Amino acid sequence: MANFYREIIEHVQGLPGVQAAGVATALPINMPGIRSALTIDGKADPAPGQPPVLANNRVVSPGYFRALGVLLSAGDFFRIETHRQRRWRP
């Protein structure tokens, strides 16, 4: 599946006038994305039978924020090279 998205992005980036391209698992604002249950440090878990605390998640590709025109005030946009060099640790 990753190759499919990579090929789409490369194709779109090659079109005349395209400055940036990216993909996401859900549209911004309009769609909730992937919902995941979470726990909050220092806060009790919901009682049995109560709904869990949920967070909306989106997976985006490098180029996504640039394609949306998001301005960066500090740091760096996501890059494949950065992802390969770092591992997330809780």
C-alpha positions as CSV (number, residue, x, y, z in Angstrom):
1,M,0.0,0.0,0.0
2,A,2.9,2.4,0.8
3,N,4.2,2.0,-2.8
4,F,0.8,2.9,-4.1
5,Y,0.7,6.2,-2.2
6,R,4.4,6.9,-3.0
7,E,3.6,6.5,-6.7
8,I,0.6,8.8,-6.6
9,I,2.6,11.5,-4.8
10,E,5.4,11.2,-7.3
11,H,3.0,11.4,-10.2
12,V,1.2,14.5,-8.8
13,Q,4.5,16.2,-7.9
14,G,5.5,15.8,-11.6
15,L,2.4,17.6,-12.9
16,P,3.0,21.2,-14.2
17,G,2.4,23.9,-11.5
18,V,2.4,21.5,-8.6
19,Q,4.6,22.8,-5.8
20,A,3.9,20.1,-3.1
21,A,1.8,16.9,-2.7
22,G,0.9,14.7,0.2
23,V,-1.7,12.2,1.4
24,A,-3.6,11.7,4.7
25,T,-5.9,9.1,6.2
26,A,-8.7,11.7,6.6
27,L,-9.6,15.1,5.4
28,P,-8.7,18.0,7.7
29,I,-11.6,19.2,10.0
30,N,-14.4,17.3,8.1
31,M,-13.5,13.8,9.0
32,P,-12.6,12.4,12.4
33,G,-9.8,10.1,11.2
34,I,-8.8,7.0,13.1
35,R,-10.2,7.0,16.7
36,S,-8.1,5.3,19.4
37,A,-8.8,4.8,23.1
38,L,-6.2,6.4,25.4
39,T,-5.3,6.7,29.0
40,I,-4.3,10.0,30.7
41,D,-1.5,10.0,33.3
42,G,-2.9,10.8,36.7
43,K,-6.5,10.3,35.7
44,A,-8.6,7.2,36.4
45,D,-9.7,5.0,33.6
46,P,-13.4,5.1,32.8
47,A,-15.5,2.8,34.9
48,P,-16.6,-0.6,33.4
49,G,-19.4,0.0,30.9
50,Q,-18.4,3.7,30.4
51,P,-17.1,4.8,27.0
52,P,-13.3,5.2,26.8
53,V,-11.5,8.5,26.2
54,L,-11.0,8.7,22.5
55,A,-8.5,10.7,20.4
56,N,-8.7,11.3,16.6
57,N,-5.5,10.3,14.8
58,R,-4.4,11.0,11.2
59,V,-1.5,9.5,9.4
60,V,0.1,12.0,6.9
61,S,2.9,11.7,4.4
62,P,5.9,14.0,4.1
63,G,4.7,16.9,2.0
64,Y,1.2,17.0,3.5
65,F,1.6,20.2,5.5
66,R,3.5,21.9,2.7
67,A,0.7,21.0,0.3
68,L,-1.8,22.6,2.7
69,G,0.2,25.7,2.8
70,V,1.0,25.3,6.6
71,L,3.8,27.7,7.6
72,L,6.5,26.4,9.8
73,S,7.7,28.8,12.5
74,A,10.4,26.4,14.0
75,G,11.9,23.0,13.4
76,D,11.5,21.1,10.2
77,F,8.7,19.4,8.2
78,F,8.5,15.6,8.3
79,R,10.9,13.8,5.9
80,I,11.4,10.2,5.1
81,E,15.1,10.5,6.1
82,T,14.1,11.7,9.5
83,H,11.6,8.9,10.0
84,R,14.2,6.3,9.1
85,Q,16.8,7.7,11.5
86,R,14.6,8.1,14.6
87,R,12.5,5.6,16.6
88,W,9.6,6.7,18.7
89,R,10.1,6.0,22.4
90,P,7.5,6.6,25.1
